[in-house]
Amino acid sequence: MTAKQRGTATAKDMSQEGANIRIAVVDDEKMLLHVFSSLMRQYHYKADFYSSPVKALQEILVDPTRFQLVISDIRMPEMDGLTFAKKIRDVIPNFPILFMTGEVNDEVRQEAMKLGNVAFLEKPFPLDQTLRETIPTFLGLNKK
């Protein structure tokens, strides 16, 4: 089921819709991945968690239809989030990406926005609200 096909879901349907969404979460902060993992289960999202963007990229490119969304940190030691996103987009154009960042300069933000179909989550952000509202809105799940 594509995000467009899911576009008729309402916020009430999110618990069922979450079950149809697989998300790759990429951040070098393992504690954040652990917290994300606990909350993802509450909202019935399927998710894979990666502390390495290189490993995440390998997994995404092995099966480009496996994930419907990537949530990625911008600043990671192995590969920055913008490079990571560009490599995904080389293979999967217009793939939805939510960037997490504590701070990002205007140049990086503008470069990311040029990719299209991206959004930013400013750290610290409310994880519960992100899972309940931001993700469904970004994927077009709570349109009537």
Beta strands, then each sheet from edge to edge (+ up, - down):
strand 1: 22-26
strand 2: 46-50
strand 3: 69-73
strand 4: 97-101
strand 5: 118-122
sheet 1: 2+ 1+ 3+ 4+ 5+
end
